[in-house]
Amino acid sequence: MDYLPIFLDLRGRNGLIVGGGDTAARKASLMLSAGAWVTAISPEPLAAAFGELAGTDRLIHRQETFRPEHLDGMDVVFAASDDTALDQAVHDAARARHLPVNVVDKPEMCGFIMPSIIDRSPVMVAVSSGGEAPVLSRLLRARLETLIPAAYGRLAGLAGRFKKAVRAKFGSTEQRRKFWERAFLSPIAEMVFSGREQEAEHSLQAMLDAEADAPGTGEVYLVGAGPGNPDLLTFRALRLMQQADVVVYDRLVSPPILDMCRRDADRLYVGKERDNHAVPQDEINMVLVRLAKEGKRVLRLKGGDPFIFGRGGEEIETLREHGVPFQVVPAVTAAAGVASYAGIPLTHRDHAQALILVTGHLKDGTMDLDWDMLCRPRQTIVIYMGLKGLVTLCDEMKKHGLPGSTPAAIVQQGTTLNQKTVTGTLDTLPALAAQAELKPPTLIIVGSVVSLHAKLNWFHPEPAADDHWHTPLDKPASLSM
């Protein structure tokens, strides 16, 4: 994060704008809108744009050349003179006094930057590119404008009128948060949006009167995080990720996806690596039960789809046995997502009419698979978690009838910017994978469809400089993008 996003309370405070042109007028208008007293310093008469602000007594024009003393008593400073030397002088004088200063269109001289603003007061949304792409920020703001109705301000106002009553009703921050989430997701919000504010107020009061102080039973959200790319999450997954109190996650959940969970939610790492189970599955099951019994909303976030080699079925069996409410959110499983990003269609009428998904865990140096079923012609085989047993896998397939020339691929961290695809045959793939120094998570694809990769490969990521995906941290690092 290059900048700390903050909102300044300028009501009754003093702001200085150095410059008298149209740009200076826009900055003065923003400060006035925020309730500040504004002093404009310019040796020349102010531009006509300032005329629109003439109706307020909170704007003072001092028609003189800027001096450092003009900063005395100021709380925020803007330099918009179009004179580089003057702007530099304003910047230096402000920084010497430890005042926040913004030099318009010169991010390298800014102690703070101005975002694009969506004003739904008291709700405010700010979008910034850190000065790198202001046009992109404006485009994002325009898109957000269409998604955030003006009535959100009235909804926030309604909540403000009930703030004291809700605080008196509920003793803990967690109880208050849950009440407001239920209220905002109820028909009350739509009542406000459609202009039925009195009805909304009555409904909110009725909801508050009906609430009990004791914490209710929690719930578990079994959510698939997909193959790694945040763009592949479902809307429902995102909604539940934002309202969970606790996030229980494993090693296959990429940091960018974990970062999309609620910021203040507790995080519990239970990740399992090959031959190294951080927390046994039975213990994970009971952790989910315990947290839910404490009244918490628990997000069990699993890489891929929770019901495809994710042991989600075992987890909800335990939840059901203990009477814990749960819901399941499916996801794009690795087979579909990774193959698509590798340009390998899993079925194709000229190559394969069947698809088989298997797990490639080694046990005592062998794989307990139905080799005769796997090695039938005109089908695609996708192997999860098979990197360690890749040599065994290829050897067994050849022993059971597949030619050594059968196309095969292995994809590392598919769908992400760290995706690496290695293609070959059953004869050559183990050596190629070793040469490429691949690391989990990987997916192996065997079958004629792999031959289409060279023609259909469309995703060409630039590998990130640092890959922290595999580091099990209490506070995960960010995956470089």
RODO-2510 file (C-alpha; in nm, 4 decimals, decimal comma):
residues 481
     n   res          X          Y          Z
     1     m     0,0000     0,0000     0,0000
     2     d     0,1701     0,3183    -0,1211
     3     y    -0,0601     0,5583     0,0663
     4     l    -0,2640     0,5380     0,3871
     5     p    -0,6257     0,6218     0,2962
     6     i    -0,7665     0,8658     0,5532
     7     f    -1,0525     1,1146     0,5723
     8     l    -0,9728     1,4553     0,7276
     9     d    -1,2252     1,6380     0,9448
    10     l    -1,1910     1,9986     0,8263
    11     r    -1,5062     2,1361     0,9858
    12     g    -1,4127     2,4709     1,1394
    13     r    -1,0467     2,4240     1,0474
    14     n    -0,8221     2,6296     0,8200
    15     g    -0,7115     2,5442     0,4680
    16     l    -0,4707     2,7346     0,2447
    17     i    -0,4723     2,7366    -0,1353
    18     v    -0,1815     2,9032    -0,3138
    19     g    -0,2962     3,0017    -0,6616
    20     g    -0,5912     3,1819    -0,8130
    21     g    -0,6776     2,9818    -1,1251
    22     d    -0,9498     2,7304    -1,2078
    23     t    -0,7594     2,4405    -1,0512
    24     a    -0,7159     2,6356    -0,7293
    25     a    -1,0897     2,7120    -0,7322
    26     r    -1,1733     2,3419    -0,7497
    27     k    -0,9536     2,2643    -0,4493
    28     a    -1,1004     2,5583    -0,2580
    29     s    -1,4504     2,4303    -0,3355
    30     l    -1,3659     2,0866    -0,1947
    31     m    -1,2338     2,2346     0,1283
    32     l    -1,5385     2,4593     0,1625
    33     s    -1,7679     2,1611     0,1051
    34     a    -1,5896     1,9862     0,3907
    35     g    -1,6608     2,2799     0,6230
    36     a    -1,3190     2,4474     0,6215
    37     w    -1,2294     2,8163     0,6331
    38     v    -1,0243     2,8762     0,3184
    39     t    -0,7585     3,1358     0,2471
    40     a    -0,6523     3,1836    -0,1170
    41     i    -0,3129     3,3414    -0,1778
    42     s    -0,2622     3,4992    -0,5200
    43     p    -0,1033     3,8304    -0,6249
    44     e    -0,3449     3,8414    -0,9168
    45     p    -0,7256     3,8636    -0,9038
    46     l    -0,8958     3,5303    -0,8618
    47     a    -1,0251     3,3464    -1,1684
    48     a    -1,3923     3,3612    -1,2598
    49     a    -1,4364     3,0080    -1,1231
    50     f    -1,3955     3,1521    -0,7737
    51     g    -1,7032     3,3647    -0,8379
    52     e    -1,9228     3,0609    -0,7801
    53     l    -1,7824     3,0443    -0,4258
    54     a    -1,8429     3,4114    -0,3471
    55     g    -2,1581     3,3402    -0,1493
    56     t    -1,9677     3,2139     0,1553
    57     d    -1,7876     3,4133     0,4212
    58     r    -1,5512     3,1200     0,4771
    59     l    -1,3402     3,2149     0,1707
    60     i    -1,0774     3,4877     0,2091
    61     h    -0,8589     3,6171    -0,0743
    62     r    -0,5240     3,7690     0,0160
    63     q    -0,3933     3,9389    -0,2985
    64     e    -0,0249     3,9083    -0,2227
    65     t     0,2774     3,6920    -0,2910
    66     f     0,3081     3,3735    -0,0867
    67     r     0,5226     3,3900     0,2255
    68     p     0,5901     3,1031     0,4680
    69     e     0,4054     3,2984     0,7395
    70     h     0,0827     3,2391     0,5468
    71     l     0,1022     2,8800     0,6772
    72     d     0,0657     2,9856     1,0387
    73     g    -0,2521     2,8379     1,1863
    74     m    -0,3288     2,6256     0,8780
    75     d    -0,4348     2,2617     0,8948
    76     v    -0,4019     2,1627     0,5273
    77     v    -0,2269     2,3205     0,2283
    78     f    -0,2749     2,3060    -0,1486
    79     a    -0,0336     2,4496    -0,4047
    80     a    -0,1950     2,5138    -0,7438
    81     s    -0,0050     2,8104    -0,8869
    82     d     0,1269     2,6513    -1,2107
    83     d     0,4629     2,8027    -1,1083
    84     t     0,7053     2,5192    -1,0349
    85     a     0,9377     2,7287    -0,8193
    86     l     0,6487     2,8698    -0,6158
    87     d     0,4897     2,5284    -0,5736
    88     q     0,8245     2,3944    -0,4524
    89     a     0,8521     2,6778    -0,2017
    90     v     0,5030     2,6071    -0,0678
    91     h     0,5854     2,2374    -0,0414
    92     d     0,9119     2,2988     0,1441
    93     a     0,7585     2,5470     0,3875
    94     a     0,4637     2,3185     0,4633
    95     r     0,6799     2,0105     0,5188
    96     a     0,9068     2,2127     0,7486
    97     r     0,5975     2,2808     0,9634
    98     h     0,4792     1,9158     0,9351
    99     l     0,1619     2,0256     0,7550
   100     p    -0,0157     1,7986     0,5043
   101     v     0,0502     1,9481     0,1608
   102     n    -0,0721     1,8668    -0,1884
   103     v     0,0992     2,0096    -0,4966
   104     v    -0,1534     1,9651    -0,7740
   105     d    -0,0455     1,7263    -1,0534
   106     k     0,2955     1,6689    -0,8918
   107     p     0,2617     1,3494    -0,6841
   108     e     0,6338     1,3446    -0,6069
   109     m     0,5811     1,6718    -0,4137
   110     c     0,2694     1,5623    -0,2267
   111     g     0,2431     1,4695     0,1379
   112     f    -0,1063     1,3473     0,0509
   113     i    -0,2950     1,2955    -0,2730
   114     m    -0,6532     1,3676    -0,3689
   115     p    -0,8660     1,0707    -0,4760
   116     s    -1,1652     1,0636    -0,7055
   117     i    -1,4648     1,1016    -0,4759
   118     i    -1,8116     0,9479    -0,4679
   119     d    -2,0073     1,1682    -0,2276
   120     r    -2,3067     1,0037    -0,0636
   121     s    -2,2673     1,1953     0,2605
   122     p    -2,2280     1,0770     0,5231
   123     v    -2,1060     0,7833     0,3114
   124     m    -1,7895     0,8708     0,1220
   125     v    -1,6015     0,6518    -0,1255
   126     a    -1,2563     0,7484    -0,2523
   127     v    -1,0643     0,5929    -0,5426
   128     s    -0,6978     0,6588    -0,6135
   129     s    -0,4237     0,5257    -0,8357
   130     g    -0,1537     0,6953    -0,6295
   131     g    -0,1127     0,9601    -0,8965
   132     e    -0,0020     0,7022    -1,1541
   133     a    -0,3220     0,6885    -1,3602
   134     p    -0,5740     0,9609    -1,2638
   135     v    -0,7873     0,8911    -1,5709
   136     l    -0,8246     0,5289    -1,4582
   137     s    -0,9330     0,6523    -1,1152
   138     r    -1,1998     0,8704    -1,2743
   139     l    -1,3245     0,5777    -1,4840
   140     l    -1,3486     0,3599    -1,1735
   141     r    -1,5313     0,6364    -0,9930
   142     a    -1,7793     0,6625    -1,2799
   143     r    -1,8450     0,2898    -1,2590
   144     l    -1,8913     0,3031    -0,8823
   145     e    -2,1278     0,5992    -0,9192
   146     t    -2,3684     0,3706    -1,1041
   147     l    -2,3440     0,1001    -0,8352
   148     i    -2,3963     0,3206    -0,5290
   149     p    -2,7372     0,4924    -0,5276
   150     a    -2,7589     0,8428    -0,3853
   151     a    -2,9985     0,7038    -0,1247
   152     y    -2,7087     0,5345     0,0543
   153     g    -2,6563     0,8653     0,2285
   154     r    -3,0141     0,8534     0,3622
   155     l    -2,9623     0,4932     0,4710
   156     a    -2,6512     0,5973     0,6653
   157     g    -2,8493     0,8831     0,8175
   158     l    -3,1157     0,6389     0,9359
   159     a    -2,8478     0,4236     1,0958
   160     g    -2,7040     0,7308     1,2647
   161     r    -3,0387     0,8108     1,4275
   162     f    -3,0489     0,4596     1,5779
   163     k    -2,6826     0,4465     1,6773
   164     k    -2,7345     0,5249     2,0469
   165     a    -3,0316     0,2877     2,0787
   166     v    -2,8354     0,0012     1,9210
   167     r    -2,5371     0,0697     2,1460
   168     a    -2,7648     0,0612     2,4520
   169     k    -2,9271    -0,2628     2,3360
   170     f    -2,6114    -0,4606     2,2595
   171     g    -2,3150    -0,4770     2,4919
   172     s    -2,0470    -0,5881     2,2453
   173     t    -1,9121    -0,4567     1,9168
   174     e    -1,9649    -0,7991     1,7578
   175     q    -2,3358    -0,8041     1,8489
   176     r    -2,3835    -0,4529     1,7129
   177     r    -2,2058    -0,5386     1,3882
   178     k    -2,4228    -0,8441     1,3328
   179     f    -2,7390    -0,6439     1,3995
   180     w    -2,6456    -0,3788     1,1433
   181     e    -2,5485    -0,6398     0,8846
   182     r    -2,8900    -0,8045     0,9224
   183     a    -3,0601    -0,4663     0,9003
   184     f    -2,8738    -0,3503     0,5902
   185     l    -2,9338    -0,6825     0,4138
   186     s    -3,3054    -0,6766     0,4989
   187     p    -3,5886    -0,5010     0,3075
   188     i    -3,5215    -0,1904     0,5198
   189     a    -3,2537    -0,0763     0,2763
   190     e    -3,4907    -0,1060    -0,0203
   191     m    -3,7521     0,0942     0,1702
   192     v    -3,5056     0,3808     0,1998
   193     f    -3,3989     0,3521    -0,1641
   194     s    -3,7622     0,3762    -0,2757
   195     g    -3,8372     0,6786    -0,0594
   196     r    -4,0311     0,4973     0,2165
   197     e    -3,8121     0,6251     0,4969
   198     q    -4,0823     0,6408     0,7616
   199     e    -4,1690     0,2772     0,6950
   200     a    -3,7999     0,1893     0,7108
   201     e    -3,7675     0,3629     1,0457
   202     h    -4,0634     0,1722     1,1904
   203     s    -3,9228    -0,1580     1,0586
   204     l    -3,5796    -0,0885     1,2032
   205     q    -3,7328    -0,0090     1,5415
   206     a    -3,9353    -0,3319     1,5295
   207     m    -3,6203    -0,5293     1,4421
   208     l    -3,4347    -0,3716     1,7322
   209     d    -3,7190    -0,4433     1,9768
   210     a    -3,7275    -0,8093     1,8689
   211     e    -3,3561    -0,8716     1,9090
   212     a    -3,2271    -1,0727     2,2048
   213     d    -2,9062    -0,9822     2,3799
   214     a    -2,7739    -1,3370     2,4061
   215     p    -2,5440    -1,4457     2,1239
   216     g    -2,7161    -1,6861     1,8865
   217     t    -2,5807    -2,0021     1,7319
   218     g    -2,3110    -1,9381     1,4798
   219     e    -2,2857    -2,0743     1,1295
   220     v    -2,0162    -2,2209     0,9064
   221     y    -1,9674    -2,1079     0,5464
   222     l    -1,7843    -2,3749     0,3474
   223     v    -1,6550    -2,1635     0,0600
   224     g    -1,4475    -2,2667    -0,2382
   225     a    -1,1707    -2,0172    -0,3182
   226     g    -1,1167    -2,1500    -0,6696
   227     p    -0,7795    -2,2183    -0,8327
   228     g    -0,6125    -1,8933    -0,7197
   229     n    -0,7284    -1,6025    -0,9357
   230     p    -0,9579    -1,3690    -0,7340
   231     d    -1,1543    -1,2851    -1,0499
   232     l    -1,2944    -1,6393    -1,0483
   233     l    -1,4684    -1,6091    -0,7092
   234     t    -1,8468    -1,6151    -0,7036
   235     f    -2,0520    -1,3173    -0,5832
   236     r    -2,1872    -1,5284    -0,2993
   237     a    -1,8375    -1,6256    -0,1898
   238     l    -1,7339    -1,2598    -0,1764
   239     r    -2,0397    -1,1666     0,0297
   240     l    -1,9741    -1,4373     0,2890
   241     m    -1,6019    -1,3590     0,2968
   242     q    -1,6912    -1,0043     0,3974
   243     q    -1,9227    -1,0961     0,6854
   244     a    -1,7412    -1,3843     0,8563
   245     d    -1,6004    -1,3370     1,2071
   246     v    -1,3321    -1,6052     1,1698
   247     v    -1,1499    -1,7285     0,8587
   248     v    -1,0193    -2,0866     0,8705
   249     y    -0,8014    -2,1317     0,5638
   250     d    -0,5578    -2,3752     0,4090
   251     r    -0,2358    -2,3569     0,2118
   252     l    -0,4026    -2,3561    -0,1298
   253     v    -0,5822    -2,0243    -0,0700
   254     s    -0,3818    -1,7556    -0,2482
   255     p    -0,2946    -1,4370    -0,0531
   256     p    -0,4871    -1,2048    -0,2897
   257     i    -0,8034    -1,4024    -0,2131
   258     l    -0,7346    -1,4060     0,1594
   259     d    -0,6905    -1,0285     0,1452
   260     m    -1,0504    -0,9990     0,0225
   261     c    -1,1863    -1,1352     0,3509
   262     r    -1,3084    -0,8974     0,6171
   263     r    -1,0063    -0,7085     0,7467
   264     d    -1,0856    -0,7434     1,1167
   265     a    -1,1837    -1,1110     1,1034
   266     d    -0,9687    -1,3519     1,3047
   267     r    -0,7585    -1,5801     1,0843
   268     l    -0,6693    -1,9376     1,1628
   269     y    -0,4247    -2,1259     0,9413
   270     v    -0,4881    -2,5015     0,9230
   271     g    -0,3088    -2,5616     0,5956
   272     k    -0,1940    -2,9017     0,4926
   273     e     0,1116    -2,9659     0,2802
   274     r     0,2228    -3,2905     0,1271
   275     d     0,3484    -3,5127     0,4124
   276     n     0,2975    -3,2257     0,6614
   277     h    -0,0526    -3,1753     0,7990
   278     a    -0,0418    -2,8602     1,0110
   279     v    -0,3742    -2,9543     1,1711
   280     p    -0,5261    -3,3052     1,1359
   281     q    -0,8591    -3,3151     0,9519
   282     d    -1,0539    -3,4441     1,2533
   283     e    -0,9247    -3,1518     1,4570
   284     i    -1,0210    -2,9053     1,1832
   285     n    -1,3730    -3,0453     1,1880
   286     m    -1,4034    -2,9892     1,5625
   287     v    -1,2516    -2,6401     1,5422
   288     l    -1,5350    -2,5441     1,3082
   289     v    -1,7884    -2,6878     1,5526
   290     r    -1,6361    -2,5082     1,8517
   291     l    -1,6181    -2,1683     1,6829
   292     a    -1,9776    -2,1920     1,5594
   293     k    -2,0987    -2,2984     1,9051
   294     e    -1,9403    -1,9788     2,0362
   295     g    -2,1812    -1,7859     1,8143
   296     k    -1,9293    -1,6982     1,5447
   297     r    -1,9791    -1,6925     1,1701
   298     v    -1,6981    -1,9148     1,0478
   299     l    -1,5620    -1,9002     0,6941
   300     r    -1,3974    -2,2302     0,6002
   301     l    -1,2059    -2,1152     0,2955
   302     k    -1,0690    -2,3963     0,0802
   303     g    -0,8659    -2,3892    -0,2393
   304     g    -1,0552    -2,5060    -0,5479
   305     d    -1,4019    -2,6523    -0,4931
   306     p    -1,4706    -2,7872    -0,1420
   307     f    -1,6354    -3,1039    -0,2722
   308     i    -1,3624    -3,2049    -0,5181
   309     f    -1,0701    -3,3514    -0,3222
   310     g    -1,1306    -3,0806    -0,0621
   311     r    -1,2730    -3,3028     0,2150
   312     g    -1,5665    -3,0675     0,2440
   313     g    -1,8018    -3,3609     0,2756
   314     e    -1,6236    -3,4786     0,5901
   315     e    -1,6440    -3,1332     0,7430
   316     i    -2,0174    -3,0878     0,6914
   317     e    -2,0841    -3,4413     0,8160
   318     t    -1,9311    -3,3370     1,1479
   319     l    -2,1221    -3,0088     1,1481
   320     r    -2,4483    -3,1954     1,0861
   321     e    -2,3751    -3,4410     1,3704
   322     h    -2,3298    -3,1497     1,6121
   323     g    -2,6302    -2,9493     1,4918
   324     v    -2,4267    -2,6625     1,3495
   325     p    -2,5918    -2,4680     1,0647
   326     f    -2,3830    -2,4467     0,7489
   327     q    -2,3974    -2,3523     0,3850
   328     v    -2,1749    -2,4529     0,0958
   329     v    -2,0517    -2,2271    -0,1835
   330     p    -1,9086    -2,4183    -0,4810
   331     a    -1,6227    -2,2792    -0,6849
   332     v    -1,4341    -2,3199    -1,0101
   333     t    -1,2375    -2,6366    -0,9439
   334     a    -0,8717    -2,6499    -1,0405
   335     a    -0,9336    -2,8909    -1,3294
   336     a    -1,1665    -2,6465    -1,5066
   337     g    -0,9881    -2,3229    -1,4164
   338     v    -0,6289    -2,4299    -1,4664
   339     a    -0,6960    -2,6173    -1,7899
   340     s    -0,8814    -2,3175    -1,9314
   341     y    -0,5970    -2,0788    -1,8476
   342     a    -0,3480    -2,3248    -1,9964
   343     g    -0,5405    -2,3384    -2,3239
   344     i    -0,6212    -2,7078    -2,2813
   345     p    -0,9901    -2,7924    -2,3378
   346     l    -1,0656    -3,0912    -2,1177
   347     t    -1,3101    -3,2301    -2,3708
   348     h    -1,2998    -3,1886    -2,7486
   349     r    -1,4935    -3,3928    -3,0001
   350     d    -1,1778    -3,4702    -3,1985
   351     h    -0,9802    -3,5778    -2,8914
   352     a    -1,1799    -3,6785    -2,5823
   353     q    -1,5375    -3,7590    -2,4930
   354     a    -1,4786    -3,8381    -2,1242
   355     l    -1,3092    -3,6652    -1,8320
   356     i    -1,1704    -3,8331    -1,5202
   357     l    -1,0520    -3,6516    -1,2065
   358     v    -0,8238    -3,8381    -0,9655
   359     t    -0,5887    -3,7545    -0,6799
   360     g    -0,2267    -3,8549    -0,7136
   361     h    -0,1197    -3,8969    -0,3510
   362     l     0,1573    -4,1504    -0,3054
   363     k     0,1246    -4,4113    -0,0302
   364     d     0,4280    -4,6284     0,0398
   365     g     0,5702    -4,5242    -0,2958
   366     t     0,2672    -4,6400    -0,4914
   367     m    -0,0597    -4,4946    -0,6198
   368     d    -0,3775    -4,6827    -0,5470
   369     l    -0,5633    -4,6035    -0,8704
   370     d    -0,7759    -4,7992    -1,1153
   371     w    -0,5168    -4,7958    -1,3912
   372     d    -0,7203    -4,9988    -1,6404
   373     m    -1,0051    -4,7474    -1,6139
   374     l    -0,7685    -4,4493    -1,6437
   375     c    -0,5834    -4,5786    -1,9462
   376     r    -0,8753    -4,6158    -2,1835
   377     p    -0,8582    -4,4294    -2,5149
   378     r    -1,0256    -4,0961    -2,6026
   379     q    -1,0494    -3,9540    -2,2538
   380     t    -0,8716    -3,6858    -2,0517
   381     i    -0,7232    -3,7608    -1,7103
   382     v    -0,6655    -3,4776    -1,4608
   383     i    -0,4523    -3,5569    -1,1579
   384     y    -0,4656    -3,3396    -0,8485
   385     m    -0,1705    -3,3352    -0,6059
   386     g     0,0431    -3,5575    -0,8225
   387     l     0,3754    -3,3730    -0,8448
   388     k     0,5629    -3,5943    -0,5989
   389     g     0,4423    -3,9108    -0,7722
   390     l     0,4816    -3,7855    -1,1296
   391     v     0,7406    -4,0521    -1,2224
   392     t     0,5236    -4,3313    -1,0794
   393     l     0,2165    -4,1896    -1,2488
   394     c     0,3727    -4,1819    -1,5940
   395     d     0,5320    -4,5251    -1,5559
   396     e     0,2074    -4,6902    -1,4438
   397     m     0,0089    -4,5358    -1,7287
   398     k     0,2556    -4,6713    -1,9778
   399     k     0,2509    -5,0136    -1,8126
   400     h    -0,1276    -5,0209    -1,8445
   401     g    -0,1475    -4,9444    -2,2134
   402     l    -0,1026    -4,5716    -2,2810
   403     p     0,1748    -4,5016    -2,5333
   404     g     0,4792    -4,3140    -2,4051
   405     s     0,4016    -4,0542    -2,6729
   406     t     0,0681    -3,9602    -2,5077
   407     p     0,0625    -3,5815    -2,4603
   408     a     0,0848    -3,4692    -2,0973
   409     a     0,1155    -3,1367    -1,9167
   410     i     0,1782    -3,0098    -1,5668
   411     v     0,0680    -2,6596    -1,4630
   412     q     0,1997    -2,4749    -1,1584
   413     q    -0,0191    -2,2136    -0,9818
   414     g    -0,2626    -2,2062    -1,2701
   415     t    -0,4841    -1,8977    -1,3321
   416     t    -0,2410    -1,6721    -1,1393
   417     l     0,0400    -1,4464    -1,2553
   418     n     0,2815    -1,7180    -1,1418
   419     q     0,1341    -1,9767    -1,3784
   420     k     0,3934    -2,1989    -1,5415
   421     t     0,2940    -2,4664    -1,7936
   422     v     0,5223    -2,7545    -1,8938
   423     t     0,4098    -2,9823    -2,1752
   424     g     0,5569    -3,3062    -2,3031
   425     t     0,4616    -3,6721    -2,3147
   426     l     0,4391    -3,9519    -2,0635
   427     d     0,7991    -4,0340    -2,1603
   428     t     0,9386    -3,6815    -2,1192
   429     l     0,7210    -3,4990    -1,8651
   430     p     0,8969    -3,6128    -1,5423
   431     a     1,2356    -3,4881    -1,6613
   432     l     1,0877    -3,1631    -1,7969
   433     a     0,9061    -3,0965    -1,4688
   434     a     1,2238    -3,1574    -1,2677
   435     q     1,4179    -2,9257    -1,4986
   436     a     1,1553    -2,6539    -1,4491
   437     e     1,1822    -2,6944    -1,0687
   438     l     0,8054    -2,6893    -1,0270
   439     k     0,6498    -2,6578    -0,6820
   440     p     0,2954    -2,7195    -0,5542
   441     p     0,0211    -2,6452    -0,6192
   442     t     0,0298    -2,8196    -0,9558
   443     l    -0,2185    -2,9980    -1,1788
   444     i    -0,1350    -3,2758    -1,4254
   445     i    -0,3337    -3,3265    -1,7462
   446     v    -0,2910    -3,6367    -1,9607
   447     g    -0,4528    -3,6977    -2,2973
   448     s    -0,4681    -3,5948    -2,6593
   449     v    -0,6247    -3,2573    -2,5687
   450     v    -0,2869    -3,1431    -2,4334
   451     s    -0,1644    -3,1221    -2,7948
   452     l    -0,3976    -2,8220    -2,8381
   453     h    -0,2036    -2,6128    -2,5859
   454     a     0,0415    -2,4733    -2,8415
   455     k    -0,2438    -2,3421    -3,0573
   456     l    -0,4945    -2,2360    -2,7905
   457     n    -0,2693    -2,0986    -2,5164
   458     w    -0,3991    -1,7471    -2,4504
   459     f    -0,2840    -1,6616    -2,0977
   460     h     0,0736    -1,5356    -2,0846
   461     p     0,1451    -1,4129    -1,7309
   462     e     0,4612    -1,2317    -1,6322
   463     p     0,6016    -1,4197    -1,3306
   464     a     0,5936    -1,2191    -1,0091
   465     a     0,9238    -1,1266    -0,8479
   466     d     0,8319    -1,2824    -0,5150
   467     d     0,5989    -1,5714    -0,4504
   468     h     0,4842    -1,5990    -0,0897
   469     w     0,1927    -1,8301    -0,1650
   470     h     0,3448    -2,1223     0,0202
   471     t     0,4386    -1,9357     0,3369
   472     p     0,1962    -2,0242     0,6187
   473     l     0,1735    -1,6995     0,8129
   474     d    -0,0747    -1,5765     1,0709
   475     k    -0,0964    -1,2629     0,8582
   476     p    -0,0362    -1,3746     0,4984
   477     a     0,1975    -1,1807     0,2754
   478     s     0,0658    -1,0330    -0,0452
   479     l     0,1237    -1,2103    -0,3728
   480     s     0,3115    -0,9735    -0,6031
   481     m     0,1030    -0,8860    -0,9050
***
